Amino acid sequence: MDGEAWLEEIRSLYRRYKERCERAAAQVSEEQLFATCGRSPHSIAVLMKHLGGNHRSRWRDFLTTDGEKRDRDRESEFSAAGETAESIRARWQEGWRIALEELEALGAADLERTVTIRGEPLSVVQAIHRNLNHVAYHSGQIVQLARHFAGDAWQTLSIAPGRSAEHNAAMRARYGDWWAAGRRRQED
């Protein structure tokens, strides 16, 4: 896969994680946005605030400055004190805007460059993978918390349980019978 194609796939993954978190968070009340579950101190709001802060730090001037910016107060990202749903969403959107704009600005040649995070040198590809892993981790937490708080009102973000056969039939209608295609490749 060439660098431009890889970057487009990465951009697509970031957009999907953002959209999935937003669809999950939209299914809970403002009170539930700030609620914690069990012994975990992290609410959906705190996780969104943290991801927004992380993106703002990691992606702002991505190629030219260290990924841990001097103005970042990481510890404050884990508190929702004094926050509102609107302030959380604003931090979330700001961080994602910066991340997606910087990702969009990258070209294939940039993948050969080196960046630093807390002084640690990483290839651009390594830094992106590291950040995408972080996004995936916290996105899963956000979705799971939203699913818990939404309860029976939860609207699935992927193939609904009990609907796999229907989904697979639609995919076969669109792309053909992949099982038959696999058997043909094995026979060749």
Buried (B, 14 or more C-beta within 10 A) or exposed (E): EEBEEBBBEBBEBBEEBBEBBBBBBEBBEEEBBBBBBEEEEBBBBBBBBBBBBBBBBBBBEBEEEBBBEEEBEEEEBBBBEEBEBEEBBBBBBBBBBBBBEBBEEBEEEBBEBEBEBEEEEBEBBBBBEBBBEBBEEBBBBBBEBBBBBBEEEBEEBEEEEEEEEEEBEEEEEEEEEEEEEEEEEEEE
